[in-house]
Amino acid sequence: MGNAREILIGKPAPAYGRLRGGEWEKALAYAEGYKQFLNAGKTERECTAEALRMAEGRGLLSYARHNKAVILIKRGRRPLSEGTRIVAAHIDSPRIDVKPYPLYEQDGFAMLKTHYYGGIKKYHWMAMPLELRGVVVLRDGTAVTLAPDADEPVLFISDLLPHLGADQAKKVLSEAFPGENLNVTAGTIPSEEDGDEKVKFAVMSLLHKRYGMTEHDFQSAELCFVPAGTARDAGLDGSMIGAYGHDDRSCAYAAMKALFDAEDPEYTAVCVLADKEEIGSEGITGMQSAFFDTVMEDLCAAEGTALRTCYANSFCFSGDVTNAFDPNFADVSDARNNARLGHGPCVMKATGRGGKSGSSDASAETMGKTRRLLDGAGVCWQMGELGKVDQGGGGTVALFLARRNIEVVDIGVPVLNMHAPMEIAAKIDCWELYKAFSALYADR
């Protein structure tokens, strides 16, 4: 009955025991490359620059939009009329943005006003080291990049000490940490110049010396605070990676690496790294924009193929992370249907909220093709949903691909601490995701 039981009763198992000879060493090497990508790309602009750098000299077609979204393409043997194989991920992550008029002085402190980006728990970002990154376009049109060195001073958002936190502790989380109070401390030393707001003037003078900025230049800037520090191995056994931005750079890196390594693909292989997913995929660099369509339409026109025909025959993996089952918070998940760390990437038939609102909900045929691709390539994978049905939920870019009549399903690594300054992913899951994307690009 042993064989019959294995055939009839299916239960996900940890991926470690299913690795073939030498594969764990490959997974570890892959993790090192991925950590380097995380360290190089803490914003969508930096990810775009790193993606283009990595793609250089590989014979790919590459397209970027406003330095914040990128499309990489490797031509296949079949015409575009027979479709493409697409992996779409996003390279923006939750963070703390700087307001248009941020700098002010209060009670001897120079402070910066902020506006958080994406869905965060605000208290996660307080009392921890932050760094300022981004780009400023000066009055004369010069673009100046802010990317601090490792030894530069960190910045921070202060929190109330527990000794005086009795009233704060009585409040619900949504009220205890107002967004308007996420003000970053920038300095305390006053200028020796005469006049008011000496600490503010001193900080502004420092910014002018380093970057040529005046206060008006904040009006044409994209600046944000992200966690300081680098990606690190996590766990006593080093089986995990602790880092900012696994959501969704784990999928973005896997998509790029799989595309780079794809040899003589049958179908044209497309890697889409989009911006703005964390705020609804809006804007000129989001997945709802015409950027992707414009690139694909030009390629199709060169072959005399209708774009709609190409889309209708294409197949896409929407690469995005999901939550990993957390034994500390087991009550928010359906333990039978939640992805688990170390069990490989999670395929999600549907995402969304409640009654699958905001989901493309992949068909049985799409799921069948996905199973054949992954099993045929020896990928260790699992299926799951994002927590209990009425607990909350979340979306991906999948529905925007589906609106284009592209067959699509979600797949990504399970993550602990999602949307926190330090997220956790298992190295083996990242490796198996790379194998999954490679299987799609190798589809025959």
C-alpha positions in Angstrom: 0.0 0.0 0.0 3.0 2.3 0.3 3.1 3.2 -3.4 -0.7 3.6 -3.5 -0.7 5.9 -0.5 2.0 8.1 -2.1 0.0 8.3 -5.3 -3.4 8.9 -3.7 -2.5 11.1 -0.7 -0.5 14.2 -1.4 1.1 16.4 1.3 3.8 19.0 0.8 7.2 18.1 2.2 10.3 20.2 2.9 12.4 20.7 -0.2 15.7 19.9 1.5 15.1 16.1 1.4 14.3 16.2 -2.3 17.4 17.9 -3.6 19.6 16.0 -6.0 23.3 15.6 -5.6 25.2 18.9 -5.4 22.1 21.0 -5.7 22.3 22.5 -2.2 25.7 23.9 -3.0 24.1 25.5 -6.1 21.3 26.9 -4.0 23.9 28.5 -1.6 25.8 30.0 -4.5 22.5 31.4 -5.9 21.7 32.9 -2.5 25.0 34.8 -2.5 24.2 36.4 -5.8 20.8 37.2 -4.7 22.1 38.9 -1.6 24.4 41.1 -3.7 21.3 42.1 -5.8 19.4 43.1 -2.7 22.3 45.2 -1.4 22.7 46.9 -4.8 19.0 47.6 -5.2 17.1 49.1 -2.3 14.9 51.2 -4.5 13.2 50.5 -7.8 15.6 52.9 -9.5 18.6 51.1 -8.1 17.0 47.7 -9.1 16.5 49.0 -12.6 20.1 50.2 -12.9 21.4 46.9 -11.5 19.2 44.8 -13.9 20.4 46.8 -16.9 24.0 46.3 -15.7 23.5 42.6 -15.3 21.9 42.3 -18.7 24.6 44.1 -20.5 26.5 42.0 -23.1 24.0 39.1 -23.0 22.4 39.8 -26.3 19.0 40.7 -24.8 16.5 43.4 -25.8 16.2 45.8 -22.9 13.8 48.6 -22.3 13.5 51.0 -19.3 10.9 53.6 -18.4 11.9 56.5 -16.2 14.6 54.4 -14.7 12.0 52.7 -12.5 10.7 49.8 -14.6 12.5 47.4 -17.0 11.7 44.8 -19.6 14.2 42.2 -20.7 13.6 40.0 -23.7 15.4 37.0 -25.2 14.1 36.1 -28.7 12.8 32.6 -29.2 12.7 30.4 -32.3 8.9 30.6 -32.7 7.2 33.7 -34.1 5.4 36.0 -31.7 2.1 34.9 -33.2 2.6 31.7 -31.2 3.0 33.6 -28.0 5.7 34.3 -25.4 6.6 33.0 -22.0 6.5 35.9 -19.5 7.6 36.3 -15.9 6.3 39.5 -14.3 7.5 40.7 -10.9 7.8 44.1 -9.2 10.8 45.9 -7.9 9.2 48.5 -5.5 8.9 47.7 -1.8 7.2 49.5 1.1 9.3 52.4 2.4 9.1 55.9 3.9 9.0 58.6 1.3 10.0 62.2 1.8 7.4 65.0 1.5 7.8 67.9 -0.9 8.5 70.4 1.9 10.1 68.1 4.5 12.8 70.0 6.4 11.9 71.9 9.5 13.3 72.7 12.9 11.6 72.1 16.2 13.0 72.3 19.8 16.6 72.1 18.6 16.1 69.2 16.2 16.2 69.3 12.4 13.4 67.0 11.2 12.1 65.6 7.9 8.4 65.1 7.2 7.5 61.8 5.5 4.7 60.0 3.8 4.9 56.2 4.0 4.6 54.2 0.8 2.7 50.9 0.6 1.1 48.8 3.4 3.3 48.9 6.5 3.0 48.5 10.2 4.2 52.0 11.1 5.9 50.9 14.4 8.2 48.5 12.5 10.0 51.5 11.1 10.6 53.4 14.3 13.7 53.2 16.5 15.7 51.5 13.8 18.6 52.6 11.5 17.5 54.2 8.2 19.3 55.7 5.2 18.2 58.3 2.7 18.3 57.2 -1.0 16.9 58.5 -4.2 17.3 61.1 -6.9 17.0 64.9 -6.9 16.6 66.9 -10.1 18.2 70.3 -9.5 16.9 73.6 -10.8 19.3 73.4 -13.9 18.0 69.9 -14.7 21.0 68.0 -13.3 19.9 64.7 -11.7 21.8 63.9 -8.5 21.7 60.4 -6.9 21.7 60.0 -3.2 23.2 56.6 -2.2 25.0 56.6 1.2 28.2 54.8 1.9 28.2 52.0 4.5 30.0 54.1 7.0 27.8 57.2 6.8 25.7 58.1 9.8 22.2 56.5 9.9 19.0 58.4 10.4 16.0 57.3 12.6 12.4 57.9 13.6 12.2 58.1 17.4 9.7 56.1 19.5 8.4 56.7 23.0 10.3 55.1 25.8 8.3 52.4 27.7 8.7 54.4 31.0 6.4 57.1 29.6 4.3 55.0 27.3 1.3 54.2 29.5 -1.1 56.3 27.4 0.4 55.1 24.1 0.0 51.4 25.2 -3.8 51.9 25.7 -4.3 52.9 22.1 -5.0 50.5 19.1 -2.2 50.2 16.7 -3.9 52.3 14.0 -4.0 55.2 16.4 -0.9 54.8 18.5 1.5 55.6 15.6 0.0 58.3 13.4 1.6 58.7 10.0 2.2 62.4 10.6 4.5 61.4 13.5 6.9 59.4 11.3 9.3 62.3 11.3 13.0 61.5 10.7 15.6 63.2 12.9 18.3 64.8 10.6 20.6 66.7 13.0 21.1 68.7 16.2 24.1 70.9 15.6 23.2 74.6 15.0 24.9 76.7 12.3 27.2 79.5 13.4 25.5 81.8 10.9 23.1 84.5 12.3 19.4 84.0 11.9 16.5 81.7 12.9 16.3 77.9 12.5 20.0 77.4 12.8 19.9 73.6 13.0 17.7 73.4 9.9 20.1 75.8 8.1 23.1 73.6 9.1 21.4 70.5 7.7 20.4 72.2 4.5 24.0 73.6 4.1 25.3 70.0 4.5 22.9 68.8 1.7 24.0 71.7 -0.5 27.6 70.9 0.0 27.2 67.2 -0.8 24.6 67.3 -3.5 24.2 71.0 -4.6 20.6 71.0 -3.2 18.6 74.0 -2.0 15.3 73.6 -0.1 13.3 74.2 -3.3 14.9 71.1 -4.9 12.9 68.8 -2.7 10.0 69.7 -5.1 11.7 67.7 -7.9 13.0 64.9 -5.9 12.2 61.2 -5.3 13.8 60.5 -1.9 12.9 57.8 0.6 14.1 56.2 3.8 15.0 52.5 3.6 16.5 50.2 6.2 20.3 50.7 6.7 22.5 47.6 6.5 22.9 44.6 4.2 21.2 41.3 3.5 22.4 38.7 6.1 22.1 34.9 6.6 19.5 34.2 9.2 19.0 31.3 11.6 21.7 29.4 13.4 21.9 27.1 10.5 22.1 29.9 7.9 19.2 28.4 6.0 17.4 31.8 5.6 18.1 35.3 4.4 17.1 38.3 6.4 16.8 41.4 4.3 14.8 44.4 3.2 12.9 43.9 0.0 12.3 40.1 -0.5 8.8 41.4 -1.6 9.3 41.3 -4.5 13.0 41.3 -5.4 13.2 37.6 -4.6 11.0 37.1 -7.7 12.6 39.8 -9.7 16.1 38.4 -9.3 14.9 34.8 -10.0 13.2 36.1 -13.2 16.3 37.8 -14.4 18.7 35.0 -13.6 16.4 32.4 -15.3 16.2 34.6 -18.4 20.0 35.0 -18.5 20.5 31.3 -18.2 17.8 30.3 -20.8 19.5 28.6 -23.8 17.9 28.8 -27.2 14.3 29.2 -25.9 11.5 27.9 -28.1 9.2 30.9 -27.3 10.4 34.4 -26.8 11.2 34.8 -23.1 10.1 38.1 -21.4 11.1 39.4 -18.0 9.0 42.3 -16.8 10.1 44.2 -13.7 7.4 46.7 -12.8 7.1 49.5 -10.4 4.2 50.8 -8.2 2.7 47.3 -7.3 2.6 48.2 -3.6 0.2 51.1 -4.4 -2.0 49.4 -7.0 0.3 49.2 -10.0 -0.7 52.7 -11.1 1.4 55.4 -12.7 3.6 55.4 -15.8 5.9 52.7 -14.6 3.2 50.4 -13.1 1.8 47.2 -14.6 -1.4 49.0 -15.5 0.5 51.5 -17.7 1.0 51.2 -21.5 4.8 50.6 -21.1 4.6 46.8 -21.5 2.0 47.0 -24.3 4.1 49.5 -26.2 7.2 47.4 -26.2 5.3 44.2 -27.2 3.3 46.0 -29.9 6.5 47.3 -31.5 8.0 43.8 -31.5 4.8 42.3 -32.9 4.5 44.9 -35.6 8.0 44.1 -36.8 6.8 40.6 -37.5 3.4 41.6 -38.9 1.6 40.0 -35.9 -1.3 41.4 -34.1 -0.5 42.1 -30.4 -3.8 40.5 -29.3 -2.8 37.3 -31.1 0.6 37.3 -29.3 -1.1 37.9 -25.9 -3.8 35.2 -26.5 -1.1 32.6 -27.1 1.2 33.6 -24.2 1.7 32.1 -20.8 2.8 34.1 -17.7 4.0 33.5 -14.2 3.1 36.4 -12.0 6.1 36.3 -9.6 5.1 37.6 -6.2 5.7 36.5 -2.6 3.1 35.1 -0.2 3.0 34.8 3.5 4.8 31.9 5.2 3.0 30.1 8.0 4.2 31.6 11.2 3.8 29.4 14.4 3.8 32.6 16.5 0.6 33.7 14.6 -0.9 30.4 13.6 -4.5 31.7 14.2 -4.6 33.9 11.1 -3.8 31.1 8.7 -5.5 27.9 7.4 -2.7 25.6 8.3 -3.7 23.1 5.6 -3.6 25.8 2.9 -0.8 28.1 3.9 2.7 28.1 2.3 5.5 27.0 4.6 9.1 28.1 4.6 11.5 25.6 3.1 8.8 23.8 1.0 9.6 25.5 -2.3 7.8 28.4 -4.0 4.0 28.7 -3.6 1.6 28.5 -6.5 -1.5 30.6 -5.8 -4.6 29.8 -7.9 -6.2 33.0 -6.5 -5.1 35.9 -4.4 -7.3 38.9 -3.5 -9.5 39.5 -0.5 -12.6 37.9 1.0 -14.4 36.3 -1.9 -11.3 36.5 -4.2 -11.9 40.2 -4.9 -9.0 41.6 -7.0 -7.8 38.2 -8.2 -7.5 36.7 -11.7 -8.3 33.2 -10.3 -6.4 30.9 -12.6 -8.4 28.3 -14.5 -8.0 24.5 -14.1 -6.3 24.4 -17.4 -3.8 27.0 -16.4 -3.1 25.1 -13.2 -2.7 21.9 -15.1 -0.1 23.4 -17.4 1.7 24.9 -14.4 1.8 21.5 -12.7 3.2 19.8 -15.8 5.9 22.5 -16.2 7.1 22.4 -12.6 6.9 18.6 -12.1 8.6 18.0 -15.4 11.5 20.2 -14.3 11.8 18.6 -10.9 10.8 21.8 -9.0 9.9 21.4 -5.4 6.8 23.5 -5.0 3.6 23.9 -3.0 0.2 25.5 -3.2 -1.4 27.9 -0.8 -3.5 30.9 0.0 -2.8 34.1 1.8 -4.2 33.4 5.3 -7.7 32.7 6.3 -10.5 33.7 4.0 -11.9 36.6 6.0 -8.6 37.6 7.7 -7.4 40.0 5.1 -5.6 39.3 1.8 -3.6 41.0 -0.9 -3.1 41.2 -4.7 -0.5 41.0 -7.3 0.0 42.1 -10.9 -1.6 38.9 -12.2 -5.0 40.5 -12.8 -3.4 43.2 -15.0 -1.8 40.5 -17.2 -5.2 38.6 -17.3 -6.9 41.8 -18.5 -4.6 41.6 -21.6 -5.9 38.1 -22.3 -2.7 36.5 -21.1 -2.9 33.2 -19.3 -1.4 33.8 -15.9 -0.9 32.2 -12.5 0.8 33.5 -9.3 4.0 31.9 -7.9 6.5 33.2 -5.4 8.5 32.4 -2.3 6.9 32.3 1.2 8.1 35.2 3.4 8.0 35.9 7.1 7.8 39.5 8.3 6.3 40.7 5.0 6.5 44.5 4.5 8.7 44.9 7.6 12.2 46.4 7.4 13.6 42.9 7.6 11.8 40.1 5.8 12.8 36.5 5.9 13.0 34.0 3.0 14.4 30.5 2.9 17.4 30.0 0.6 16.0 26.7 -0.8 12.7 28.5 -1.7 14.6 31.2 -3.7 16.5 28.5 -5.5 13.4 26.5 -6.4 11.7 29.6 -7.6 14.6 30.2 -10.0 14.1 26.6 -11.3 10.4 27.3 -11.7 11.0 30.4 -13.9 13.7 28.5 -15.8 11.1 25.8 -16.5 8.7 28.3 -18.0 11.4 29.8 -20.2 12.4 26.3 -21.4 8.8 25.4 -22.3 8.5 23.5 -25.5 
